[in-house]
Amino acid sequence: MKSNKPFDLEEWAYHELNEPQKKAVELVVNEKIAFIKGPPGCGKTRLIARLATIFSYKGYPLLIGAVSNLANMTILSSILK
């Protein structure tokens, strides 16, 4: 069933994120450059995909890079979901 509620970017930006991820969103939104790092499984890819969507929706330029081609492809596939 389709909702009549208008899309709320601010509400969606934090939906299903844990506290460290929410803090990272605040950091990235308020700084010119940010690095996201952490151990495997902590939600980096999910966070980066969410941030890419937020910046794209707002029309901001964005550059995403990772240390390996596999990491870049994983981030890209998460963004396209």
C-alpha positions in Angstrom: 0.0 0.0 0.0 1.4 3.4 -1.0 1.7 6.0 1.7 0.4 9.6 1.1 3.0 10.9 3.6 5.5 13.1 1.8 9.1 11.8 1.7 11.1 13.1 4.7 14.8 13.0 4.0 15.8 13.9 7.5 13.7 11.0 9.0 14.8 8.5 6.3 18.5 9.5 6.8 18.6 8.0 10.3 16.1 5.2 9.8 17.6 1.8 10.9 21.0 3.3 11.7 22.7 2.6 15.0 24.1 5.4 17.3 27.7 5.3 15.9 26.3 5.5 12.3 24.0 8.4 13.2 27.0 10.2 14.7 28.9 9.5 11.5 26.1 11.0 9.4 26.3 14.2 11.5 30.0 14.3 11.0 30.0 13.8 7.3 27.2 16.3 6.7 29.0 19.0 8.7 32.5 18.6 7.4 34.1 19.1 4.0 36.0 15.8 4.1 35.4 12.6 6.2 36.8 9.2 6.4 34.7 6.2 7.5 36.6 3.3 8.9 35.9 0.4 11.2 36.1 -3.4 11.5 34.3 -5.8 9.2 30.6 -6.0 9.8 30.2 -2.6 11.6 28.0 -1.1 8.8 30.4 1.0 6.8 29.0 0.1 3.4 25.4 0.6 4.6 26.3 4.0 6.0 28.2 5.1 2.9 25.3 4.0 0.6 22.9 6.0 2.8 25.2 9.1 2.7 25.6 8.8 -1.1 21.8 8.8 -1.4 21.4 11.8 0.9 24.0 13.8 -1.0 22.6 12.8 -4.4 19.1 13.8 -3.3 20.3 17.2 -2.2 22.3 17.6 -5.4 25.7 17.7 -3.7 28.9 16.4 -5.4 30.3 13.3 -3.9 33.5 11.3 -4.3 33.7 7.8 -2.8 36.9 5.7 -2.8 38.0 2.5 -1.1 41.2 0.6 -0.9 40.1 -2.2 -3.3 38.0 -2.7 -6.4 35.9 -5.2 -4.5 35.1 -2.6 -1.8 34.2 0.0 -4.4 31.9 -2.5 -6.2 30.3 -3.4 -2.9 29.6 0.2 -2.1 28.3 0.8 -5.6 25.9 -2.2 -5.5 24.6 -1.0 -2.1 23.9 2.5 -3.5 22.0 1.0 -6.5 19.7 -1.2 -4.3 
